[in-house]
């Protein structure tokens, strides 16, 4: 057992090096835009630099940069969604998936669940069908889709974002944007 006086002496001599997170602002924004958690971004920076980055401090610093707020500013408003949903042609299976997604707990669904809602069994069907609806919304709203992990446009980002608490082995879960759910209610599409 360590003598408390030795531990106190060691605590007095301990010097915590602070990391200037501002130099990682652009990297952090790019990785967050791809849907990485604060923990994963901190691990990425730590693994690729000589700095040890704490994910909680990174999240707080990013908030001071307005990083999360800027993503929210990029999302369409309820009125944008209402207007677009009135103008586009929504196919039966697209509507079924949209309403199914809306009615799920926390408005969260996997693409397999979306496909199952239409009587299909594979997520690929939902990728194609929900992707088609998403592309029409992007075009109508003039929304620039967020990039997916490989950097390609993820048209589904107009409908929602990746569930932040999913595990590495979990199927991709899409959480519907609040403004879209408000538009669905306003148009009474859920009925």
C-alpha positions as CSV (number, residue, x, y, z in Angstrom):
1,X,0.0,0.0,0.0
2,X,1.3,3.5,-0.9
3,X,1.9,5.9,1.9
4,X,-0.6,8.8,1.7
5,X,2.2,11.4,2.0
6,X,4.0,9.9,-1.1
7,X,0.7,10.0,-3.0
8,X,0.2,13.7,-2.0
9,X,3.7,14.5,-3.1
10,X,3.1,12.8,-6.4
11,X,-0.1,14.7,-6.8
12,X,1.7,18.0,-6.1
13,X,4.3,17.2,-8.8
14,X,1.8,16.0,-11.3
15,X,1.4,18.3,-14.3
16,X,-1.5,17.8,-16.7
17,X,-0.6,18.8,-20.2
18,X,-3.5,20.5,-21.9
19,X,-4.2,19.9,-25.6
20,X,-5.1,22.8,-27.8
21,X,-8.2,21.2,-29.4
22,X,-8.7,24.2,-31.7
23,X,-6.0,22.7,-34.1
24,X,-8.3,19.7,-34.6
25,X,-11.5,21.7,-35.3
26,X,-11.6,20.8,-39.0
27,X,-10.8,17.1,-38.4
28,X,-13.4,17.0,-35.7
29,X,-16.0,18.6,-37.9
30,X,-15.3,16.2,-40.8
31,X,-15.5,13.1,-38.6
32,X,-18.6,14.3,-36.7
33,X,-20.2,15.1,-40.1
34,X,-19.6,11.4,-41.0
35,X,-21.6,10.4,-37.9
36,X,-18.7,9.4,-35.5
37,X,-19.3,9.7,-31.8
38,X,-17.2,12.0,-29.7
39,X,-15.4,9.0,-28.2
40,X,-14.5,7.7,-31.7
41,X,-13.3,11.1,-32.8
42,X,-11.1,11.4,-29.7
43,X,-9.7,7.9,-30.2
44,X,-9.0,8.8,-33.9
45,X,-7.1,12.0,-32.9
46,X,-5.2,10.2,-30.1
47,X,-4.2,7.3,-32.4
48,X,-3.0,9.6,-35.2
49,X,-1.2,12.3,-33.2
50,X,1.0,12.6,-30.1
51,X,-1.9,14.2,-28.2
52,X,-4.2,12.3,-25.8
53,X,-7.7,13.7,-26.3
54,X,-10.6,13.2,-23.9
55,X,-13.9,12.8,-25.6
56,X,-15.9,14.8,-23.0
57,X,-13.6,17.8,-23.3
58,X,-13.7,17.4,-27.1
59,X,-17.5,17.5,-27.1
60,X,-17.6,20.6,-24.8
61,X,-15.0,22.4,-27.0
62,X,-16.9,21.5,-30.2
63,X,-20.1,23.0,-28.6
64,X,-18.1,26.2,-28.0
65,X,-17.2,26.2,-31.7
66,X,-20.9,25.9,-32.5
67,X,-20.3,22.6,-34.4
68,X,-23.5,20.8,-33.5
69,X,-25.5,24.0,-34.0
70,X,-24.2,24.4,-37.5
71,X,-25.4,20.9,-38.4
72,X,-28.8,21.8,-37.1
73,X,-28.9,25.0,-39.1
74,X,-28.3,22.9,-42.3
75,X,-31.4,20.8,-41.7
76,X,-34.7,21.7,-43.5
77,X,-37.4,23.4,-41.5
78,X,-40.9,22.0,-40.9
79,X,-42.2,24.3,-43.5
80,X,-39.6,23.2,-46.0
81,X,-40.7,19.6,-45.5
82,X,-44.4,20.4,-45.7
83,X,-43.9,22.2,-49.0
84,X,-41.7,19.4,-50.5
85,X,-44.0,16.6,-49.3
86,X,-46.9,18.4,-51.0
87,X,-45.0,18.8,-54.3
88,X,-43.3,15.5,-54.8
89,X,-45.0,12.2,-55.9
90,X,-44.7,9.7,-53.1
91,X,-45.0,6.0,-54.2
92,X,-47.0,3.6,-52.1
93,X,-44.0,1.8,-50.6
94,X,-42.2,5.1,-49.9
95,X,-45.3,6.3,-48.0
96,X,-45.6,3.0,-46.1
97,X,-41.9,3.3,-45.1
98,X,-42.2,7.0,-44.1
99,X,-45.3,6.4,-41.9
100,X,-43.8,3.2,-40.4
101,X,-40.6,5.1,-39.6
102,X,-42.7,8.0,-38.1
103,X,-44.6,5.5,-35.9
104,X,-41.6,3.7,-34.4
105,X,-40.3,4.3,-30.9
106,X,-38.1,7.4,-30.9
107,X,-38.8,7.5,-34.7
108,X,-35.9,5.1,-35.2
109,X,-35.9,2.3,-37.7
110,X,-33.4,0.0,-39.5
111,X,-33.6,-0.4,-43.3
112,X,-34.6,-4.0,-42.8
113,X,-37.5,-2.9,-40.7
114,X,-38.5,-0.4,-43.3
115,X,-38.4,-3.1,-46.0
116,X,-40.4,-5.5,-43.8
117,X,-43.1,-2.8,-43.4
118,X,-43.8,-3.2,-47.1
119,X,-43.7,-7.0,-47.1
120,X,-40.1,-7.2,-48.4
121,X,-37.3,-9.0,-46.5
122,X,-34.0,-7.3,-47.4
123,X,-32.6,-3.9,-46.4
124,X,-31.5,-3.4,-50.0
125,X,-35.1,-2.9,-51.0
126,X,-35.5,-0.1,-48.4
127,X,-32.1,1.4,-49.4
128,X,-33.5,1.7,-53.0
129,X,-37.0,2.8,-52.1
130,X,-36.4,5.1,-49.2
131,X,-33.3,6.3,-51.0
132,X,-35.6,7.3,-53.9
133,X,-37.9,9.3,-51.6
134,X,-34.9,10.9,-49.9
135,X,-33.4,11.9,-53.3
136,X,-36.8,13.5,-54.3
137,X,-36.9,15.4,-51.0
138,X,-33.3,16.6,-51.4
139,X,-33.9,17.8,-54.9
140,X,-37.2,19.5,-53.9
141,X,-35.8,21.2,-50.8
142,X,-32.4,21.9,-52.4
143,X,-30.8,20.0,-49.5
144,X,-27.2,19.0,-49.8
145,X,-27.0,15.5,-48.2
146,X,-24.5,14.8,-45.6
147,X,-21.7,12.4,-46.6
148,X,-21.7,8.8,-45.5
149,X,-18.6,7.2,-43.9
150,X,-17.1,6.7,-47.4
151,X,-17.7,10.3,-48.3
152,X,-20.5,9.8,-50.8
153,X,-23.8,11.7,-50.4
154,X,-26.2,10.0,-48.0
155,X,-29.5,11.1,-49.3
156,X,-31.2,9.5,-46.3
157,X,-29.7,12.4,-44.2
158,X,-32.6,14.5,-45.3
159,X,-34.9,12.1,-43.5
160,X,-32.8,11.4,-40.4
161,X,-29.4,10.7,-38.9
162,X,-27.6,7.6,-37.7
163,X,-28.6,6.5,-34.2
164,X,-25.7,7.8,-32.0
165,X,-25.8,5.0,-29.5
166,X,-25.8,2.0,-31.8
167,X,-23.1,-0.6,-31.3
168,X,-20.5,-1.4,-33.9
169,X,-22.3,-4.7,-34.8
170,X,-25.8,-3.2,-34.8
171,X,-27.6,-2.7,-38.1
172,X,-27.7,0.9,-39.2
173,X,-30.6,2.8,-37.5
174,X,-32.0,6.0,-38.9
175,X,-33.5,8.5,-36.4
176,X,-36.1,10.7,-38.1
177,X,-35.5,14.5,-38.0
178,X,-37.9,16.2,-35.6
179,X,-38.8,18.8,-38.2
180,X,-39.8,16.0,-40.7
181,X,-42.0,14.4,-38.0
182,X,-43.7,17.7,-37.4
183,X,-44.4,18.1,-41.1
184,X,-45.9,14.6,-41.2
185,X,-48.2,15.6,-38.3
186,X,-49.1,18.9,-39.9
187,X,-50.1,17.2,-43.2
188,X,-51.8,14.4,-41.2
189,X,-49.9,11.8,-43.3
190,X,-49.7,9.5,-40.3
191,X,-53.4,8.8,-40.4
